[in-house]
Amino acid sequence: MQYRIEAFDVVVVGAGGAGLRAAIEASARGKRTAIICKSLLGKAHTVMAEGGVAAALRNVDERDNWQVHFRDTMRGGKFLNNWRMAQLHAQEAPERVRELERWGAVFDRTKDGWINQRNFGGHAYPRLAHVGDRTGLEIIRTLQDKGVHGGIAVFMEHTVVKLFKSEGRICGALCYERETGRFLLFKCKAIVLATGGVGRCYKVTSNSWEYTGDGQALGYEAGADLMDMEFTQFHPTAMVWPPSVKGILVTEGVRGEGGILRNSKGERFMFKYISPLFAKETADTEEEAKRWLEGDKAARRPPELLTRDEVARAIRNEVKQGRGTKHGGVFLDISWRDPAFVKAKLPSMYHQFKELAGVDITKEPMEVGPTMHYHMGGLRVDAESAMTTVPGLFAAGEVAAGLHGANRLGGNSLSDLLVFGKRAGEFAATWAERHEAREPDAAEVGAALQGAMAPLEREQGENPFALQAELQQVMQDLVGMIRERGELGQAVERIQELKKRAQQCAAPGNRMYNAGWHTALDIQHLLVSAEAITRSALLREESRGAHTRDDFPQTDKEKWSKVNVLCRPGADGAMSVTTEPLPAWPDDARKLIEGTLEAVTTKEAA
Amino acid sequence: MAQRGNVTMRLWRGTAAGGQFVDYQVAREEGMVVLDAVHAVQAQQANDLSVRWNCKAGKCGSCSAEVNGYPRLMCMTRLDLFDPGEPITVAPLKTFPLVKDLVTNVRWNFESAKRIPPLKPGPLTAEEQRKGEFQMMQQDVDRIQEFRKCIECFLCQDTCHVLRDAQDTDKFFGPRQMIRLANLEMHPKDSADRIPMIKKEAGVGMCNITKCCTEVCPEHIRITDNGIIPLKERVVDRYYDPVTMLLNALRPGNTKLR
């Protein structure tokens, strides 16, 4: 079987915010850089980000600074974050945002004409630079325009199926071109994985078809560690009706702009779910919450702006207790605000509900419920360089683990992409400077290619779409928001069975833009993450952040607060799951965090 | 009103070498959009059916097609928009070369974007330099924020007569790039001069203001009124202002009139 060969210094896989930022950096440092995107340029998941990018710019509230942002991130992550990543992120985010402005991004302005910032869950002060509710579009378009003028070679609609190493170092990647089905071998000195998350292994998700855990699987198969895989973020507010839009995101910006959550009895229920960790700075009356929204700096924040894990669990509990709406959600109401304000601040939410659900959000409440949205876990990386445990292989953005710990704060993803995308590009360029290119082994390439062709050559076999739907049902039912040993055990068994069947997928038709073939290959990647999520969730016998165990409702202050869970290939090829101690906190970081630690370790999961 | 039963999806199947419309029966669900019905066909009846999509919420602009002859995003087009008894026809964008089924080659749009000079920030105040930010009033950026809503679905390019019927892609960049140019030209901090390229390379004069692009824009950007017409005016001011033309003609060394 023939394949074309391309040679570069740095190859970036994925063209969302992290991938584009990495490619811009590597290219600016004089490295021949290619970016491989699964879709067309500018369509990656970043485009769907709504609420904003978190950075302590101090344009709206001068009390903010990187130290507060660092503390908020650590608290939101229930202290499982890599402290150094959280520090770098808080320190470098402001410059990364301002640089976008100089590259052409046009954020909403303050009264004085500087970049405006809005409130968001878990952030102590208004911190999110934004453009209405389409911040992700602004960021990806800015990076895309910057990238194409910076001499990056763009390979649109290409999918990577395998990475190659030589003497332990990364040296190449094999991919297919969607349009023709032809194969390309990239030879390179460094690879940056920026492929995003794994949402497609759940049935109800805000993620697109692309989110099949490609980077996690490619890295894992190349020998890189996966970390914190049990922490899957269920965003509290997504559409629940009609069925065709179930899971589509409703931005946290709605709550940032004053949206109120109520159950079917009309109760503003979030006041019942204020955990000790956040009690000091959360309003306990509607009157105080209202004053805060009106700008009273002495008032405390409304409970709707608690972190995502807390709000999602509260909503699930309300529905479970029989206080949900007809379609199994709760009400989110912004209609009490001026219609012109709602349309200016939340234009795409207005259109989304109007056109897809026939609901006018300036006049009536939305029906919302949780959706699989983001993955805190992923490839384990070095905090400074973003390199994985495989030499020459870097990872940035959602595919990497560490920054967000057990739960990510809204707005911290866009800033993550920029900060660590830039770092990954920088260090990949340095790596490429210092290392020679090596040849991928021809036999390995041949074997990978044959494996990728197999579904096309099979005349009879599993329907890949049906198999993917089965996996989604298993994860939704058995590895969802609330987990338990028996169900997790069942899920492990079901996944083993699905892994075998995935080897028997058949894709009728030829190699040209064949969706069945692509799905048959994607599902093999998806299964790696599904297994790692399930096995890690089974091992972590406590509840923390986005990981809630019905059989272990407490947050454990001993063992589990001190370790990350890791997955790596075992000697027999089976996935092995172990723990490793968190990096120790230096004194200055500890000082910033202290005073809040006691609250989380005594907290009970709702 | 909820509609029950099946819907007939009449989908284009084929490549540049040839093809035809094929009918598929799909069970209706409440609130279903065209993209859902296409996905149902793909999952159950035609695994190799080619279609682009990503966000399924009108934010990425991937799933552009011609639904019953009208350029639309499939993810934002509800089935109950149409007569329940009639088949729903979905065809690929006509302006661009067909790849397969509902997928076309839209690469030309990315190539022309590359030829547009990026933002060139002009002189900054001391305060701006210190902060590393621009000081721009909201009312001064409102008009370019409208252009920046563009999701690059290319429905405007698909419907533009210059591109669709005349296929004059070497003479006109099309409405999408006019909006990109208008955004840069009207940016309060930009100092580049793109007027010559707007006139010549990008070919703003090719637009004859039928406003079809504005009509199909899913982001409701007033492409013609707010973007293209002001660009035409800038070109006219530079090249066709009678006083300027006369002064230029009388400039010493100008031999054109003699």
Interface residues (C-beta under 8 A of the other chain):
Chain A: S39 L40 L41 G42 K43 A44 H45 V47 M48 L57 E95 R98 E99 E101 R102 W103 G104 V106 D108 R109 D112 G113 W114 I115 V131 G132 R134 G136 L137 E138 R141 D145 K146 V148 H149 V154 M156 E179 S208 W209 E210 W241 P242 P243 S244 V245 I248 L249 S348 H351 Q352 E355 L356 A357 N463 P464 F465 A466 A469 A507 P508 G509 N510 M512 Y513 N514 A515 G516 W517 T519
Chain B: T15 E29 E30 G31 M32 V33 D36 Q42 A43 Q44 N47 D48 L49 S50 V51 R52 W53 N54 C55 K56 A57 G58 K59 C60 G61 S62 M76 R78 V99 K100 D101 V103 N105 V106 R107 F110 A113 K114 P118 L119 P121 K131 G132 E133 F134 Q135 M136 M137 Q138 V141 I144 Q145 R148 K149 C150 I151 E152 L184 H187
